Amino acid sequence: MKYYINIKADTNDGDYISEMSEISEEELELIRPVVESIKAFKPYKGKNWSHENNFPCGDCCREDLGQKEAEEYYVGGGLVTQEQFDAFMEFAPHGEYGIHTIESVEVFHVTEVHSLI
């Protein structure tokens, strides 16, 4: 049996991208704390601005308004380890200018894959 993970992210006001990759059970267990931390994300204030994006990366992060990059928020905040975060990033989609919100994370248990072309 194979496992696949599909992560859907918002890059800019409803412009969604996704990445589907094969993932091992060990990798899935390694990134599970990151997914749980994203799921538990609560908006916070920075420089009199409320930040509601759960995974700001790249140009999608508004550091000028006190927003924290995803790595700073999750690793720097002690929610996950660097190893867990880096493993999650291997599966996350990356937009041209980054992403700001993880919309969904799905895991598929696949017994067979049929190539159509």
N, C-alpha and C positions, 0 to 999 in steps of 0.2 A: 504494500500500500504506500502511496506517495501522498505527501501533504503539499498544498500550495497556499500561499498567503497573498491576499489582494489588499493593498492599502490605497485608499482613495483620499486625496488631499485637495484643498482649495488653494489656488495660486493667486487669485485676484477677483474678488467680488463674484463668486459663483463660477469661476473658470476652473473646472475640476480636471485633475489628472489622476491616473492610477498606475500602479505597478503590480504585476502578478509574477511571483517567483516560486520556484520549488523551495521548500524549507524542510529541514530535518526536525525530528522531535526534540533533539537537544537544542537546536537553534530557537525553536518555538518556546521552549521552557526558559531559555536565556532572555528572550525579549519580552516575555509575559509581564514582568514588573514595569516595563516602559509602557506597554499598552494599558495596564491598570492605572498607572499614574496619569496618562493622558485622559483616560476615562474619568478620573476623579478631579481633573483640572477645575479650578475655580477662578473666575476673573479677579484681577487685582488692579490697584491704582499705582500709577507711576507718573510723576510730574503733573498731578491734577488731571490725569487721563485714565480712563478705565480700559484695561487691556483684556479682551475676551478671546483672543486667538490662542489656541492651545499648543501650537508648534511653530512659532515664527523662526524662519531661517532665511539667510541671504538678504536680498533687498526687500523682502516682505516684512522684515523686522524693523519696527520704528523705535530704534534706540534713542533718537532725538526726543521722543516722548516718554522715555523711561521704560520702554518695553525690553524684556530680557530675551536673548536668543534662547531657543529651545534647550541647547546644551547647558547654558548657564542656569536656566530655570530647573531642569530636571537633575542634572549631575551636580551643579553648584549648590542646589537646594537640598542635596542629600536624599533625593527621592529614588535615584537609581545609580548604579555604578557606571563608570566610564565604559567598561566592557559591554554592559547591557545596552547602553545608548549607542555605541558604535555598531553593535550587531543590528540594532533596529534600523539604523541609518542605511545599512546595506540593502534593506528591503523597501525603504520608503521612496516614494517618487520625488523627483527633484525638478521643479519647474525652471524655466530659463532664468527667472529672477528669484527663485526660491519658492517656498510655500509658507502659509501662515496657519493653516488649520488641518488637522487630521480629521476627516469626516467619518471614516469607517475603516475597520480592520476585520477582514473575514479570512477564515481558514477553511480550506476544502480538503476533505479526505477522499482521495481518488484511487479507485481500484484498477481502472483502465483508462488509457489515453489513446484515442484513435486519431491519427493524422488524416485529414481530408485532402490535403494537397502535398 
